[in-house]
């Protein structure tokens, strides 16, 4: 994982639940390319038309509410979502994202400063978001170093397989 993520902002609403991120009727799919086709389908059936791999989801509060299944995060990663920025995240979704290596940035004022299609640059080390389209900086919450480490390894499983964080 790189410290700087760049991508186009894709704006969605509030209280986006896990079934909107990845509808339960597709749970039998196992191939990442099949799963990716249904990302955010419950929010916008045309999401795939406006989203490109590497884009950044910009959401309103309570992103990822709903069930605790990891499929929502798996779907976002399979689709190529580079990061999600929102004022708040559902607790279990947040933990699933960290566990699976998807960067989430909490930022209360993000929707006031980002419009659909704005080009964004996130500095994960300090939590700063640069809206390069509008030439403004937005301060998000900095992720703890161990979380950045987990994300850089692709999630908690790879983090532990490589023995990171287990030194005595």
QUITALIN-V622458 format. One record per backbone hydrogen bond with DSSP energy under -0.5 kcal/mol. CO is the residue of the C=O (numbers start at 1). NH is the residue of the N-H. Records with the same first field share a line. If there is no record, write none. Layout:
CO=NH / NH
This chain:
3=124
5=122
7=120
8=56
9=11 / 117
10=58
13=60
15=17
16=64 / 65
17=20 / 21
18=22
20=42 / 43
21=40 / 41
23=26
24=27
26=29
31=34 / 35
32=36
33=37
35=38
36=39
38=41
40=43 / 44
44=47
46=49 / 50
47=50 / 51
52=55
55=82 / 83
56=10
57=59 / 85
58=12
59=87
61=15
62=65
63=90
65=18
69=72
70=73 / 74
71=75
72=76
73=77
74=78
75=79
76=80 / 81
77=80
80=54
82=103
83=57
84=105
85=59
86=107
88=63
90=94
91=95
92=96
93=97
94=98
95=99
96=100
97=101 / 102
98=101
99=156 / 157
101=103
103=84
105=86 / 107
106=141
107=110
109=112 / 113
110=113 / 114
115=118
118=9
119=132 / 133
120=7
121=123 / 130
122=5 / 124
123=126 / 127 / 128
124=143
127=140
128=123 / 130
129=131 / 138
130=121 / 132
131=135 / 136
136=131
138=129 / 140
144=147 / 148
145=149
146=150
147=151
148=152
149=153
150=155
151=154
155=159
156=160
157=161
158=162
159=164
160=163
163=166
